[in-house]
Amino acid sequence: MMHRIATSARRASTLALPLVFVAASLARAQDEAPAIDSGDTAWILTSTALVLMMTAPGLALFYGGLVRSKNVLNLLMQSFIMMALISIQWVTIGYSLSFGSDNFGIIGGFEWIGLAGIGVDEPAPLAPTIPHLAFMAFQMMFAIITPALITGAFAERMKFSAFIVFSLAWSVIVYAPLAHMVWGGGILGLGEGNVGALDFAGGTVVHISSGISALVCSLAVGKRMGYGSEPMVPHNMPFTLIGAALLWFGWFGFNAGSALAANGLAALAFVTTNTAAATATLAWVGAEWIKNGKPTVLGAASGAVAGLVAITPAAGFVTPGAAVVIGAMGGILCYSACTFKVRLGRYDDALDVVGVHGVGGTWGAIATGLFATPAVNGVVENAGLFHGGSLLTAQLIATLITYAIAIVGSLVCLAIARVVCGGLRVEQDDEYTGLDLSQHSETAYVLGSGA
């Protein structure tokens, strides 16, 4: 039976590593080297599959149901193709740039290009009780879903070729540096002279980065034809609800899997994740029920995702009680943001990526700075504000830096896609016809108006 390394020993040996990996390290004894554990490995492989399922079918169905029927295949295809495109990007260069040897605290090295030098039985440097390849594969799933989240912002109007070029460039220019800075030993994580922010499973790296990039994309691509004057209602709410349920299910791999071991920390993240999602669902539905007189399926689905987003950076650092507050505020804040966007009418974030992921991720990062406590995770040295610490400052700094990288990086990626593809947006006739036919020469439904 293996025993956990004492917290003090973990800190001494891995100070420069991101907290989530430090918290998950196991060993036979304090003075023995860690060994690969079959239980931890099985859990991480299972979590890897769960997170992959979040992209397709989870996100694909969630987004696909929200668009008009003439564009559903295009949305499904965007999520599906990310699993292929980013998998190759990650194996060739993405993993090494994200988790390779540190360069100026900003980007990883080139030693693992093409996964060179990674042995089959080699333990992961940042999670020594699982194989290096298992750790690489788990992190790959985060790299896949993050650019897929952005697709909801420019839905129904972006060229498929431009989407491919943008996503590939974004995964290198935005995602890889952020992953390294937060999780790979860079300037935003732990270590002497670093910011020391906490991000258990992707509040900054995944949700803030995708949400803020979504805002940039929606402004750059422009509004859909008829936006604000024509009805653009979701064509298949059962798709969306099933997609949300699959996201909720897969999120246990996303958050509890980020403990990188089958241990108490994984159990804590599992419970806080479910608690926040449930609370946010009720909060969103309650808010719209009070405002509009009726609860909606879309509100329940959106609320669940908002709660999942909000708890992600805090899942392994807070109590279940704090998860209730984080989820409730996440549901209310994201509902308000999405409602305000409609009233503002200045940008067309078609599927509310900004309101849910940008706002929810920002709240989650701030909430971590409020509620994180060493009482549930011994590696939390700088506790949240409500527990007498000053972590909130680090969280705010990391959030602002993530905003800046996402904005500047997305503008660069959009410029690359515009040049390579001769523009970002489809022609007006193609948009009117629908992207299923104009971009893929296919239709989702044999009998249908295509409206």
C-alpha positions as CSV (number, residue, x, y, z in Angstrom):
1,M,0.0,0.0,0.0
2,M,1.5,3.3,-1.0
3,H,1.6,6.3,1.3
4,R,1.3,10.0,0.4
5,I,4.4,12.2,0.5
6,A,4.3,14.7,3.4
7,T,3.2,18.1,2.3
8,S,6.4,19.7,3.4
9,A,8.5,17.3,1.4
10,R,6.4,17.9,-1.7
11,R,6.9,21.7,-1.4
12,A,10.6,21.4,-1.0
13,S,11.1,19.2,-4.0
14,T,8.6,20.7,-6.4
15,L,8.3,24.4,-5.5
16,A,8.6,25.5,-9.1
17,L,5.9,23.2,-10.4
18,P,2.2,24.1,-10.8
19,L,0.1,23.4,-7.7
20,V,-2.2,20.9,-9.2
21,F,0.6,18.6,-10.1
22,V,2.3,19.0,-6.7
23,A,-0.9,18.2,-4.9
24,A,-1.3,15.0,-6.8
25,S,2.2,13.5,-6.2
26,L,2.3,10.1,-4.4
27,A,5.2,7.9,-3.1
28,R,5.8,4.8,-1.1
29,A,7.4,6.8,1.6
30,Q,8.9,10.2,2.2
31,D,12.5,9.0,1.5
32,E,11.6,6.8,-1.5
33,A,11.3,7.7,-5.1
34,P,7.8,7.6,-6.5
35,A,6.7,4.7,-8.6
36,I,4.0,4.4,-11.3
37,D,0.7,3.3,-9.6
38,S,-1.8,1.3,-11.5
39,G,-4.8,2.8,-9.8
40,D,-3.7,6.4,-10.5
41,T,-2.9,5.4,-14.1
42,A,-6.3,3.8,-14.6
43,W,-8.0,6.9,-13.3
44,I,-6.1,9.3,-15.5
45,L,-6.7,7.2,-18.6
46,T,-10.4,7.2,-17.7
47,S,-10.4,10.9,-17.1
48,T,-8.6,11.4,-20.4
49,A,-11.4,9.7,-22.3
50,L,-14.0,11.7,-20.3
51,V,-12.5,15.0,-21.3
52,L,-12.2,13.9,-25.0
53,M,-16.0,13.1,-24.8
54,M,-16.6,16.7,-23.7
55,T,-15.5,18.0,-27.1
56,A,-17.4,15.4,-29.2
57,P,-20.2,14.6,-28.6
58,G,-20.6,17.0,-25.6
59,L,-19.7,20.4,-26.9
60,A,-20.6,19.4,-30.5
61,L,-24.2,18.7,-29.5
62,F,-24.5,21.6,-27.1
63,Y,-23.4,24.1,-29.7
64,G,-25.0,22.2,-32.6
65,G,-28.5,22.4,-31.1
66,L,-28.2,26.2,-30.5
67,V,-27.7,27.2,-34.2
68,R,-30.1,27.2,-37.1
69,S,-30.6,23.9,-38.9
70,K,-28.7,25.0,-42.0
71,N,-25.6,25.4,-39.9
72,V,-25.7,22.4,-37.5
73,L,-23.3,20.2,-39.4
74,N,-20.7,23.0,-39.6
75,L,-20.8,23.3,-35.8
76,L,-20.6,19.6,-35.3
77,M,-17.7,19.4,-37.7
78,Q,-15.8,22.2,-36.0
79,S,-15.8,20.3,-32.7
80,F,-15.0,17.0,-34.3
81,I,-12.1,18.2,-36.5
82,M,-10.5,19.8,-33.4
83,M,-9.9,16.3,-32.0
84,A,-7.9,15.4,-35.1
85,L,-6.1,18.7,-35.8
86,I,-5.0,19.5,-32.2
87,S,-4.1,15.9,-31.5
88,I,-1.4,16.1,-34.2
89,Q,-0.4,19.6,-33.1
90,W,0.0,18.5,-29.5
91,V,2.0,15.3,-30.3
92,T,4.4,17.2,-32.7
93,I,5.0,20.5,-30.9
94,G,2.2,21.5,-28.5
95,Y,3.1,19.3,-25.6
96,S,6.8,20.3,-25.6
97,L,6.0,24.0,-25.9
98,S,3.6,23.7,-23.0
99,F,5.5,21.5,-20.6
100,G,9.0,21.3,-21.8
101,S,12.0,23.0,-20.1
102,D,11.3,26.5,-19.1
103,N,12.4,29.5,-21.2
104,F,12.0,32.9,-19.5
105,G,9.0,31.7,-17.7
106,I,6.9,32.0,-20.8
107,I,7.3,29.0,-23.1
108,G,8.5,25.4,-23.0
109,G,11.5,23.9,-24.8
110,F,11.9,21.6,-27.7
111,E,13.1,18.4,-26.0
112,W,9.8,16.6,-26.5
113,I,9.1,17.6,-30.1
114,G,7.3,14.6,-31.6
115,L,7.4,13.1,-28.1
116,A,11.1,12.3,-28.6
117,G,12.7,10.8,-25.6
118,I,9.6,9.9,-23.7
119,G,9.8,6.2,-22.8
120,V,6.8,3.8,-22.4
121,D,7.4,3.2,-18.7
122,E,8.8,6.6,-17.9
123,P,7.0,8.4,-15.1
124,A,5.6,11.9,-15.8
125,P,8.0,14.6,-14.4
126,L,5.1,16.5,-12.9
127,A,3.0,13.5,-11.8
128,P,5.4,10.7,-11.0
129,T,2.8,8.0,-10.2
130,I,1.5,7.9,-13.8
131,P,3.3,7.3,-17.1
132,H,4.6,10.3,-18.9
133,L,2.5,9.4,-22.0
134,A,-0.7,9.3,-19.9
135,F,0.0,12.7,-18.5
136,M,0.7,14.0,-22.1
137,A,-2.6,12.5,-23.4
138,F,-4.6,14.0,-20.5
139,Q,-3.2,17.4,-21.1
140,M,-3.9,17.0,-24.9
141,M,-7.6,16.8,-24.2
142,F,-7.6,20.3,-22.6
143,A,-5.7,21.6,-25.6
144,I,-8.4,20.1,-27.9
145,I,-11.5,21.5,-26.2
146,T,-10.2,25.0,-25.6
147,P,-10.1,26.3,-29.2
148,A,-13.3,24.3,-29.8
149,L,-15.0,26.5,-27.2
150,I,-14.3,29.6,-29.2
151,T,-16.3,28.4,-32.2
152,G,-19.5,29.4,-30.6
153,A,-18.6,33.1,-30.9
154,F,-18.3,33.1,-34.8
155,A,-20.9,30.4,-35.4
156,E,-22.8,30.5,-38.7
157,R,-20.5,32.9,-40.6
158,M,-16.8,32.0,-40.6
159,K,-15.0,30.2,-43.4
160,F,-14.1,26.6,-42.4
161,S,-10.6,27.1,-43.8
162,A,-10.2,30.3,-41.8
163,F,-11.4,28.4,-38.7
164,I,-8.8,25.7,-39.2
165,V,-5.9,28.2,-39.7
166,F,-7.0,30.3,-36.8
167,S,-7.4,27.4,-34.4
168,L,-4.0,25.9,-35.3
169,A,-2.3,29.2,-34.9
170,W,-4.2,30.0,-31.6
171,S,-3.1,26.6,-30.1
172,V,0.5,27.6,-30.6
173,I,0.5,31.4,-30.0
174,V,-2.1,31.6,-27.1
175,Y,-2.7,28.2,-25.5
176,A,0.9,26.8,-25.3
177,P,2.4,29.9,-23.6
178,L,-0.6,30.1,-21.1
179,A,-0.4,26.4,-20.3
180,H,3.3,26.7,-19.6
181,M,3.1,29.9,-17.6
182,V,0.3,28.4,-15.3
183,W,1.0,24.7,-15.2
184,G,4.4,24.1,-16.7
185,G,6.6,26.0,-14.2
186,G,6.2,29.4,-15.8
187,I,5.8,32.9,-14.4
188,L,2.1,32.7,-13.4
189,G,2.5,29.5,-11.3
190,L,4.5,28.6,-8.2
191,G,8.2,29.3,-7.8
192,E,10.4,32.1,-6.5
193,G,9.7,35.3,-8.3
194,N,6.6,34.0,-10.0
195,V,3.1,35.3,-9.5
196,G,1.9,32.2,-7.6
197,A,-1.6,32.0,-8.9
198,L,-3.7,28.9,-8.5
199,D,-5.6,27.2,-11.4
200,F,-6.6,23.7,-10.5
201,A,-8.0,22.6,-13.9
202,G,-8.1,25.5,-16.4
203,G,-9.9,28.7,-15.2
204,T,-7.3,30.9,-16.9
205,V,-5.7,28.5,-19.4
206,V,-9.0,27.2,-20.8
207,H,-12.0,29.4,-19.9
208,I,-10.7,32.9,-19.7
209,S,-8.5,32.5,-22.7
210,S,-11.3,31.1,-24.8
211,G,-13.9,33.5,-23.5
212,I,-11.8,36.6,-24.2
213,S,-10.6,35.3,-27.5
214,A,-14.3,34.7,-28.4
215,L,-15.0,38.4,-27.8
216,V,-12.1,39.4,-30.1
217,C,-13.3,36.9,-32.8
218,S,-16.9,38.0,-32.7
219,L,-15.9,41.7,-33.2
220,A,-13.4,40.8,-35.9
221,V,-15.8,38.6,-37.9
222,G,-18.8,40.9,-37.5
223,K,-22.4,40.2,-36.8
224,R,-24.5,37.5,-38.6
225,M,-26.8,38.7,-41.4
226,G,-30.1,39.7,-39.9
227,Y,-28.7,39.8,-36.3
228,G,-31.1,41.8,-34.1
229,S,-33.8,41.9,-36.8
230,E,-34.5,38.3,-37.6
231,P,-35.2,35.4,-35.3
232,M,-32.2,33.1,-34.7
233,V,-33.6,30.6,-32.3
234,P,-32.0,27.3,-31.5
235,H,-33.2,24.6,-33.8
236,N,-32.8,21.5,-31.6
237,M,-33.0,22.0,-27.8
238,P,-32.8,18.2,-27.1
239,F,-29.3,18.3,-28.7
240,T,-28.3,21.1,-26.5
241,L,-29.6,19.5,-23.3
242,I,-28.0,16.2,-24.1
243,G,-24.7,18.0,-24.9
244,A,-24.9,19.8,-21.5
245,A,-25.5,16.6,-19.7
246,L,-22.4,15.0,-21.4
247,L,-20.4,18.1,-20.5
248,W,-21.4,17.7,-16.9
249,F,-20.5,14.1,-17.0
250,G,-17.2,14.6,-18.7
251,W,-16.3,17.5,-16.4
252,F,-15.6,15.0,-13.6
253,G,-12.6,13.9,-15.7
254,F,-11.8,17.5,-16.4
255,N,-11.6,18.6,-12.7
256,A,-11.3,15.4,-10.6
257,G,-8.8,14.0,-13.1
258,S,-6.7,17.1,-12.6
259,A,-5.7,15.7,-9.2
260,L,-3.6,13.3,-11.3
261,A,-4.2,10.5,-8.8
262,A,-7.0,8.4,-7.5
263,N,-7.0,10.0,-4.1
264,G,-8.9,12.3,-1.7
265,L,-8.1,15.3,-3.7
266,A,-9.8,13.8,-6.7
267,A,-12.8,13.1,-4.5
268,L,-12.9,16.7,-3.3
269,A,-12.8,18.0,-6.8
270,F,-15.5,15.6,-7.9
271,V,-17.8,16.8,-5.1
272,T,-17.1,20.6,-5.6
273,T,-17.6,20.2,-9.3
274,N,-21.0,18.6,-9.0
275,T,-22.1,21.0,-6.2
276,A,-21.2,24.1,-8.2
277,A,-22.9,22.8,-11.4
278,A,-26.1,21.9,-9.5
279,T,-26.2,25.3,-7.7
280,A,-25.6,27.3,-10.8
281,T,-28.3,25.4,-12.7
282,L,-30.8,26.4,-10.0
283,A,-29.5,30.0,-9.8
284,W,-29.8,30.6,-13.6
285,V,-33.2,29.0,-13.8
286,G,-34.4,30.9,-10.8
287,A,-33.1,34.2,-12.2
288,E,-34.9,33.8,-15.5
289,W,-38.0,32.4,-13.9
290,I,-38.2,35.6,-11.8
291,K,-37.4,37.9,-14.7
292,N,-39.4,36.2,-17.5
293,G,-42.1,34.2,-15.6
294,K,-41.0,30.8,-17.0
295,P,-38.0,28.5,-16.6
296,T,-36.3,27.3,-19.8
297,V,-34.4,24.2,-20.8
298,L,-31.8,26.5,-22.4
299,G,-31.4,28.3,-19.0
300,A,-30.9,25.0,-17.2
301,A,-28.3,23.8,-19.7
302,S,-26.5,27.1,-19.7
303,G,-26.5,27.4,-15.9
304,A,-25.0,24.0,-15.5
305,V,-22.1,24.9,-17.9
306,A,-21.6,28.2,-16.1
307,G,-21.3,26.5,-12.7
308,L,-18.8,24.0,-14.2
309,V,-16.7,26.8,-15.6
310,A,-16.8,28.8,-12.4
311,I,-15.6,25.9,-10.2
312,T,-12.9,24.7,-12.5
313,P,-9.9,26.8,-11.2
314,A,-11.0,26.3,-7.5
315,A,-12.2,22.7,-7.6
316,G,-9.3,21.2,-5.6
317,F,-8.7,24.2,-3.3
318,V,-12.1,25.0,-1.7
319,T,-14.7,23.3,0.5
320,P,-18.0,22.0,-0.8
321,G,-19.7,24.9,1.0
322,A,-17.6,27.4,-0.9
323,A,-18.6,25.5,-4.1
324,V,-22.2,26.4,-3.4
325,V,-21.4,30.1,-3.3
326,I,-19.1,29.9,-6.3
327,G,-21.8,28.1,-8.3
328,A,-24.7,30.4,-7.3
329,M,-22.7,33.5,-8.2
330,G,-21.5,31.9,-11.4
331,G,-25.0,31.2,-12.5
332,I,-26.3,34.7,-11.7
333,L,-23.3,36.5,-13.1
334,C,-23.2,34.5,-16.4
335,Y,-27.0,34.9,-16.8
336,S,-26.7,38.6,-16.3
337,A,-23.8,38.8,-18.8
338,C,-25.7,37.0,-21.5
339,T,-28.8,39.1,-20.9
340,F,-26.7,42.3,-21.0
341,K,-25.1,41.3,-24.3
342,V,-28.5,41.1,-25.9
343,R,-29.5,44.5,-24.6
344,L,-26.1,46.0,-25.6
345,G,-26.3,44.6,-29.2
346,R,-22.7,45.7,-29.9
347,Y,-21.3,42.3,-30.8
348,D,-22.6,39.0,-31.9
349,D,-21.3,36.3,-29.7
350,A,-23.7,33.7,-31.2
351,L,-23.6,31.1,-28.5
352,D,-22.6,33.1,-25.5
353,V,-19.0,32.0,-25.1
354,V,-18.0,35.4,-23.7
355,G,-20.9,35.4,-21.1
356,V,-20.3,31.9,-19.9
357,H,-16.6,31.1,-20.3
358,G,-15.2,34.6,-20.2
359,V,-17.3,35.8,-17.3
360,G,-17.6,32.4,-15.6
361,G,-13.8,31.8,-15.8
362,T,-13.0,35.3,-14.5
363,W,-15.3,34.8,-11.5
364,G,-13.8,31.4,-10.9
365,A,-10.3,32.8,-10.8
366,I,-11.3,35.5,-8.5
367,A,-13.3,33.1,-6.3
368,T,-10.2,31.0,-5.9
369,G,-8.5,34.0,-4.5
370,L,-11.4,34.4,-2.0
371,F,-12.1,30.8,-0.9
372,A,-8.9,28.7,-1.3
373,T,-7.9,27.2,2.0
374,P,-5.1,24.9,3.3
375,A,-7.7,23.1,5.3
376,V,-8.7,21.1,2.3
377,N,-5.4,21.2,0.4
378,G,-2.2,21.4,2.2
379,V,-0.2,22.9,-0.7
380,V,-2.3,26.2,-0.5
381,E,0.3,28.3,1.2
382,N,-1.1,31.7,0.3
383,A,-4.8,31.3,1.3
384,G,-7.7,33.1,-0.1
385,L,-8.9,36.4,1.2
386,F,-11.7,34.9,3.3
387,H,-9.1,32.7,5.0
388,G,-6.7,35.4,5.9
389,G,-4.4,35.2,2.9
390,S,-3.5,37.5,0.0
391,L,-4.0,35.0,-2.9
392,L,-6.5,37.3,-4.5
393,T,-3.8,39.6,-5.7
394,A,-2.0,36.8,-7.5
395,Q,-5.3,35.7,-9.0
396,L,-6.1,39.2,-10.3
397,I,-2.7,39.5,-11.9
398,A,-2.9,36.2,-13.6
399,T,-6.4,37.0,-14.9
400,L,-5.2,40.3,-16.4
401,I,-2.2,38.7,-18.0
402,T,-4.4,36.1,-19.5
403,Y,-6.7,38.8,-20.9
404,A,-3.8,40.5,-22.5
405,I,-2.3,37.3,-24.1
406,A,-5.8,36.2,-25.3
407,I,-6.5,39.6,-26.9
408,V,-3.1,40.2,-28.6
409,G,-2.7,36.5,-29.5
410,S,-6.1,36.2,-31.1
411,L,-5.6,39.4,-33.1
412,V,-2.4,37.9,-34.5
413,C,-4.1,34.6,-35.3
414,L,-7.0,36.2,-37.0
415,A,-4.6,38.3,-39.1
416,I,-2.8,35.1,-40.1
417,A,-6.1,33.4,-41.0
418,R,-7.3,36.4,-43.0
419,V,-4.1,36.5,-45.1
420,V,-3.9,32.7,-45.7
421,C,-7.6,32.2,-46.5
422,G,-8.4,35.5,-48.3
423,G,-10.7,36.7,-45.5
424,L,-12.4,35.3,-42.4
425,R,-16.0,35.3,-43.4
426,V,-18.1,33.5,-46.0
427,E,-19.8,35.3,-48.8
428,Q,-23.3,36.7,-48.2
429,D,-24.9,34.1,-50.5
430,D,-23.1,31.3,-48.7
431,E,-24.2,32.6,-45.3
432,Y,-27.8,32.9,-46.5
433,T,-27.7,29.4,-47.9
434,G,-26.1,28.0,-44.7
435,L,-22.6,26.8,-43.9
436,D,-23.6,23.1,-44.1
437,L,-24.1,23.4,-47.9
438,S,-21.7,26.2,-48.7
439,Q,-18.8,24.8,-46.7
440,H,-19.4,21.0,-46.7
441,S,-22.0,20.3,-49.5
442,E,-24.1,18.4,-47.0
443,T,-27.4,18.9,-45.1
444,A,-28.3,17.6,-41.7
445,Y,-31.9,16.9,-42.4
446,V,-33.4,15.4,-45.6
447,L,-36.8,17.1,-44.9
448,G,-36.4,20.6,-43.6
449,S,-36.7,24.3,-44.6
450,G,-33.1,25.0,-43.7
451,A,-34.2,28.0,-41.8
